[in-house]
């Protein structure tokens, strides 16, 4: 009887923690929706008011203040380019580190991992100088090319490739398939959950990337949504309802992608820790 009560208390404690964590994540999103329907005076009132007036014109103001369509297309193209680039290049490097044997493999992989410990801000000036020398400032390639490869993507997919059975690879090698054929026709399709997990993570990072697009693009029609929304913040005053409305519109595509690929994403993350 005491063991049953102990298990009930433990289950209650676990559920209480989960409910508290869920509220901590949901409440800011709900507050964003509520603020987007308020007037500026209501949004800045102290104490704050919860019930909005239903000002749907805040969403229309976003399209009046920003070239929202152009910035949305820029964001989609930038995110798609980064996702395709990292899935292709990181998977090739990860397969080489996981399956191929060559001198200095572990040392080179350690060098790759050391890049993760370097603050990304240190690369801003060299990357900006490269983009400037190529004449790519205020262009889409300036925000796409630096994100085509990442050490984290190599690490994530390498862990996934290590968990795949070697029997299929050995059978293909006996049939005369080379490393490229094995990678493209056998290992890459098997690594689909890992590729989906990396794609979702890269999509989130690219969609929310603010600093680099602000550095290389000053033309509003060449900006991404994150940089465009940041321009709505004034030096002395910010129209928070309009800003919240724009942020809510910009976040909907990413939420839809995550909900659609949620199962594959969880499978991919779970497989990456199965073997190392």
N, C-alpha and C positions, 0 to 999 in steps of 0.2 A: 504493500500500500504506500509506503514511504517512497519507494522507487518510482511509483506511478506519479505521486505528487511532485517529485523532483523533476521528472521528465516534463510534466505540465508546466512547471515554473520555468524550466529551460526553454520550452517552446514559446511560452508567453514572452520571455525576455527577447528571444530572437525576433519574434514578430513585432515587438515594440520597437526594436532597433530598426527593422526594415521599414516600418511605417514612418518613423521619424526621418529616416534617410530619404524616403519617397517624398515626404512633405517638403524637405529642404530643397529637393530638385524641382518639385512642381510649383511651389509657391512663387518663385521668381517669374516663371513663365505665365502664371495666372495674373500676377501683378503687371506684367508687360501688356497683356491683353486688355486689362482694365484701364491702364494708363493711356493706351492708344485710343480709347473712346472718351477721354476726358478733354476738357478745355485746359489751356495753359494755366489759368488761375487755379483750377481745381487740382491740377497735377502738382503745383507748388504750394498748396495750402498746408498749414500746420495748425492742428493735427490733420493728417491726411484723411481724405474721404475714400471709401471703398467703392460705393456705387457710382458708376459713370453716368453721363448724360446721353450716351449713345451718339457721339459726334463721329459719324462715319466719314465726314468730309476730311478728316485727318489723313485717311488713306489716299484721297484724291490729291491732297497737297503734296504728297511724296512725289507723284508723277509730275507735278507742276514745278517743284523745286529742283528736281534731278532729271537728267536724261536716263531714266530708270531702265528703259528698254535696251539702250546701248550698253549700259553697265551690266545688266543681267546677261546679255549675250557675251560680253567680255568675260564675265565670271564663269559662265558655262564652258566657253572655249578654253580658258586657262585651266579650270579644274579637269576637264576632259584630257587636255594635253599632258598635264602632270600625271594623271592616273594611268594613261596608256604608256607613257614613258617609264614610270616606275615599275609597272607590271612587267614590261618587256626587259628593261635593263637590269633591274634588281633580281628578277627571276633567273636571268642568265648567269649573273655573278653568284647568286645563291646556289644554283645547281653546280657550278664549278667548285665552290668551296665545300659543298656537301658530298659530292660524288666523285669528282675527278681528283687524282693524286698527282701533285707536281711539287717540285722543290720550293720550300718557303711558304707553303699554303697556310699553315697555322700562324706564322709570323705576319703574313700579309693580312690575314683575317683579323688579327689583333690590332693592326694598324687601322683597319676599317672601323673596328669598334671604338678605338680611341677618338675617332672623329665625333662620336656621340657625346664625349665629355667636353668638347670645345663649344663655348657659347656661340650661337649662330650670328650674334651681332658682330663678331670679329671678321666675318666674311663679307659684311656689307660694303665696305670701302673697296676691296679688290673686285668684287662683283660689279659694283657701280662703275668702276674704271673700265672694266671689260665691256660692259654694255655701252658705255659712252664711246669707247674706241671703235666699236662695231656700228655705231650710229643707230642703236636700237632703243634709245630713250623715247618715251611716249609711244610704245608699240607693244603688241601682245607678246611677241617673242621675248621681250625683256622680263616679263613676269612668268613665262612658261619654262624657258630653258633652264634657269637655275634650279627648278624643282623637278627636273626629269629623273633625278637619281638621289638616293638617300642611303646612308649606312644602316639606318633602322630597317628599311625595307629589305636589304640584303640579309640582315640578321633574322628578321621574322621569317622570311621564306626559306632560309637555310635550315632553321629549326624544323620547318615543315617537311622539307625534302629528307632530312635525316630520319623522320618517322615513317617514311614510305618503305614498303618491302623491297628488298634487293632482288628477289627472285624474278620479278618481271623485267628488271633491267638486265639481269644476267641472261635470261632467255632471249631477249632482243639482241644482245651482243652475240650470242651463239648463232642467231639467224643472219648475222652480218651487218647489223645496224651500227652506225657510228655514234659518237657522243651527241652530235647535233640532231640526228634522227631520234635518238632515245629521248633527248630533252624535249623536242618539239611534239613528238607523236605519242609518247608514253608518260613521261614525268609531268609535263605541263598540264595535261587533262586531269591527272590524278591530284594535282595540287590546286584544284579549283577552289576549295574552301579557303585555303591560305591566300590565294589571289583575290578572292572576294573580300577577305578581311583587310588586306593591304589596300585594296581599292577604296573601301569605305573610310579607312583612316586617312588616306591621302586626300580623298574628297573633302573630308571635314577640315583638314589642315589648309587645303587650298581655298576652300570657300570662306574660311575665317581669317585668312592671311591679310593683315592690315599694313604692317610696317613696310615690307618690300614694295608692294604696289604704290604706296605713298612716296617712296623714295624715287622710283624710276618713272612714274607717270604723274604729270601735273595737269594734263588735259582732261577735263571732266568726261569727255566722250571716250577716253581710253582707260578710264579708271574701272576698277571692279566695284561690286556693291559695298564691300566693307569700307573701302576708301571713300566712296561716294557718301555713305551714311555718316562717316566721320566728318565730312565737310559740313554737315548740318549743325554741328556743334559750334556755336558762336563764341566769341571771346568774352562777351559780357552777358549774353542771354542765349539759352537754348530752348527751342520749342520741343519739349520732351514728348508730348503726345504724338507729334509728327515723327519724331525720331523712333519712338517705340513702334509706330505703325509700319515704318519702313523696315525696321529690324524684323518684325514679325513676318512681313511678306518675304523678306530675303531668306528667312530660316525655313520656310515651308518646304521648298524642294529638297533640302537636305534631310529633313524629318521624314519625308515620303520615301526617299531612297533607303534610309536606315530601316524603316518599318518593313519595306519590301524585301530587303536582304538581311534581316535580323538573324534568321536561322543559320544561313551560311556564314555570317560574320562570327557568331558564337562558336560554330564548329571549327572555323579556321583558327580562332584564338586558342581554343582548347587543344587542338592538334599541335600547335607550335611549342607547347610545354611538355609534350609526351616523351621527347628524346633530345639529348644534347651532347 
